[in-house]
Amino acid sequence: MSETQRPDSLSPSRASDFMQCPLLYRFRVIDKLPEKPSEAATRGTLVHAVLERLFDDPAADRTAVRAKAMIPAQWDRLLLQRPELGELFAEDARGERLARWLGEAAQLVERWFSLEDPTRLEPAERELFVETELESGLRLRGVIDRVDVAPTGEVRLVDYKTGKAPRPEYSEGALFQMKFYALVIWRLKRVLPRRLQLVYLGSGEVLTYDPAPGDLERMERKLLALWEAIDRATRTGDWRPRPTKLCGWCDHQSFCPEFGGTPPVYPLSVSPAASAEDDQGRMGPV
């Protein structure tokens, strides 16, 4: 990786990676280590594709039967785009695991109809890519599942989750992504979203939050502090692992010092003058 390929923007996923484990961020963003596709993540991609494409149909045709019938074709489309996903079921000669997996996707799609009525929705945007640059120069970017705009002009940002809703004490972490998107819309369009909505298909729950300007200002300060920590780690090459119970799900244990591994040779130049700092790869309080 050359100097010109240093991290130059932040998305909700990559921000979450760094907060979870700075070394994970490095493996994904700097080293770009490959990761095996997972059944859970791929199922989420499939369900998102179905819910996006369903709105191509007239309102009266947006039924659960129609949505579930779309699943096989959307799976075929994903395989064309990403042939490596076929590895998930390479040893499933009889197709039983694939059939069960597709059935689980169908259950998630059907549950959505108990949470929202697509015949009464006309999204202004679906899978909307957004990007803005803050006054500090930090670029924020991401993809919003759905944007609804009321006749009065009020904006609702919606994200589908195929897992279960978090317990109330963890709701702030769950809303991080949505506040990130709200900040981007606020800075980009000068419009404060009226509502942020997380639709949890795994548990059949909807989490909503109505942001105030102060919420988004705090989010901006948090992201700036986070980016400063990422910049320090990038300059010094000091990316420290942060062990948690999530380590068991990580594809990169063979490269992680916590598991006896050695990271790849760092591909960027390092600033010796800053290497003695003791807080590299960490975000301070905000």
N, C-alpha and C positions, 0 to 999 in steps of 0.2 A: 504494500500500500504506500502510495506516495504522500508527500506533505499536503497535496491538494485534496486528498481524500480523508482528511481529518473530519470528525463529526461537525456538521454545520447546521443542524436543525434538531428539533426535539419533537417526538410524538408521544402520545400517552403510553404506548406499549414500551418504548425505550426508556421513558422516564420511570416507569414502574420497574423495569429491569434493574436500573441503577439503584433505586431505593431498596430493592430486594437484595441485590448483590452486585457491587461494582465490577467484580470479575466477570460475572455473567454478561453485563453490558459490554465489556471489552470483547468477550468471545463472539458476541453476536454482531457488534457494530464495527469493531476494529479488525478482528481476525476473520470475521465472517465464517466461522466454523459451521459446517453442515449439521443439520438436525433431522432426525428421523420424523416422518409424519406420525401423528398419533390419531387413534380412532376418535377420541373425544374432540380434538381440535378440528379434524376434518368433518366430523358430523356437524359441528357448529357452522363451518363454512357452507356446507350443503343446505342446512336449514336457513341460513341467511340468504342464500341464493334463491330459494323457493319463495321466501317472504318478500324479497325484492321484486321478483318477476311476476308475482301474483297481481301486482298493481298495474301490470300491462293490460290485464283483462278489464272489461266493463265491470262496474260495481256489482251488478246482479250476479255475475259469474264468479265472484270471489268467495267460493264456498270451501269448506274443509275437504270435501270430496275432490274438488278440483285441485286444491293445493297438494293433497297427498298424491294425486295422480301425476303431479309434476316431478316428483322426487326421482324416479329412474332416469328421466331425460336430463335433469340437472346433474345427476351423478355422472352420467356419460360425458356431459360437457366439462365437468371438472377433470375427468380423466384425460380428456383431450388436451386441456390446458396444462395439466400437471400429471404426466404419465407415472411419475414416481409414487403417486398415491395408490396405484395398483399393488404396490408392495405390501400394503396393509393386509391384503387377503390373498397373498401369493400362495400360501399353504392351505388355503380353504378350497380344496378341490371340489367338494360337493356343494359349495356355495351356502352352507348353513350359517356360517358366521356373518357373511355379507347380508344374507336375508334378515338375520336378527338385527344387525346394525341398521339396515334401511328401515326396519320396523320401528326401531327406537327413534329414528329421525321423524318418522310419520307421527309417532305419539307426541313429540315435541311440537310439530307443526299443528296438529289437531288441538293441543292445549292452548295454543295462541288464540284460537277462536273463542275461548272462554274468558279471555282477558281483554281482547279488543275486537271491534266489529269492523272488518275492512270494507264492508259495503257503505259505511258512513265516513270513510276516510279518503281523502284525496291528497296524498303527500305532495308538498311543494318540491321536495328533493328526496332522492334515494341514493344511498351509497355516495354521499356528497364529499368530495375531496376539498378540504379547506386548508388554507395556508396564509399566515400573516407574519409580519416582522414587527416586533415590539420596538419601542423607542431605544431600548438598550442594544438593539441589533440582533437579539435572539429570534430565530425563526421557529415558529410553531406550526405543526402540520398534523393532519389526521383525516380520517374518513368517518363521517357520521352516518349511521344506518338510515335514519329517516328524519326529515325536517317537516313539521306540520305548521302551517300558517293559518290562523283563524281569520274570518272575514274582517275582524277588528284590527288585524295586523299583528296580533300577539304570536310569538314564535315558541314552539315546543320542539325540543330535541329528544329523540327517542333512540334507545339502543337495546337490541335484543341480546339476551344472555341465555345460553342453553343449560347453564348450571342452576344451582339452587340459590335463593336469596340469602344474603349473609344475616347473621344475627344483628339486632339493632346496634350493639356496641361496635360493630364493624362496618356500619353503613357509611361512615365518613370515607373510609378507604375505597368502598365501592363507588362512591360518587366522584372520586378523583378524576376519572376519565371524562365524566360529563361536565364537570367544572372546567376542565381543560378545554373542551369543545366550546363551552359557553364563553370562555375568555376569548377564544379565537374569533367567534362570531361578533362579540362585543367590540373588539378592537378593529375587526375587518369591516363590519357593516354598520358600526355605531348603533347596534340594536341589542338591548339586554334581553336574552331569552326569558320568557315568562315562566317556563317550566322545563325541568329536566326529568326524564322518565326512563327508568330501567325496567324492562319487561323480562322477568325470570321464567323461562319456559320449563325449567327443571322442576320448580316447586309451584308454579302457577301463581306467582305473586308479582305485584307491580310496586316499585319503589319510586316515589316522586319527590322532587325538591324544587322549591321556587327560589332562585338565587337573588341576592341583593348585590348592588355594586361593591359593597365591602367584601363580600365573599370572593368575588373575582379579583379584587385588588390584592387580597391575601394570597390567592392562588398565583397571581403574577409574581409576587415577592418570593413565594416558595419555589417557583420554576426558575427564577433568576439565581437563587441560592444553589439550586440543584445544578444548573448549567455551569456555575462557577466551579463547583466540585468536579464536574465532568471535565472541564477545561484544565484544572490542575492535574487530574489524573492523566489526561492526554499528554500534557507537557512533560510530566515526570515519569510516566510509564508505571506509576504505582497504583495498581488496581487490586485492592484487597478483597479477598473472599469474605463473605458474611454468612457463615453457616446457619441454616435454619432447617426446619423439617421439610422444606421444599427441595432441599438438596437431593432427596431420594428420587425426584422426578427429572433431574437435570441430565442432559445428554453428554455433558462435558466433564464428567468425573475423572476421566483418564488424563485430563489436562489440569486438574485442580489440585493445588498443594494440600488442601484439606483431605484429599483422598490419595495422597502420595504421588500425584501427577506433577508434570512440569508444563507450564503454559508454553505455547509456541514463542519463538524469538519475536520480540516486540518489533513491529514493522515501521514504527515512527521514530524520529529523532527525539532524544531525551534532553531536557534542560537540567544540567548538573547543579546549577545554582539553586534550583528549587527542590532538588531531590531529598533534602534533609528535612523538609517540612513533615510534621508528624500527623497531618490530617488529610493526606492525599486520598482521593477516592471516597471521601465521606462528606455528607451534607450536614452542616451545622444547623442549630435551631433557627427557626424562622418565626 
